Amino acid sequence: GERRYFEILARDIRKAIADGTPLREAVKTAGETERDNWHLFDDYNQRNATAAFAELEWE
């Protein structure tokens, strides 16, 4: 469900940050494995990934 999606999104964003991937690139692929599970994935995922990046880049 939602928890799984956000855990995967956070994992992907953390990896992108660790790899030095810029935000504009990271949001294109973060959470992608969950695309088929969410009808509105394309509408919300990049926004969610951007918010996650902003929160997690300072960990």
Secondary structure, DSSP 4 states (H G I P E B T S, - for coil): -HHHHHHHHHHHHHHHHHHT--HHHHHHHTTGGGGGG-TTHHHHHHHHHHHHHHHHTT-
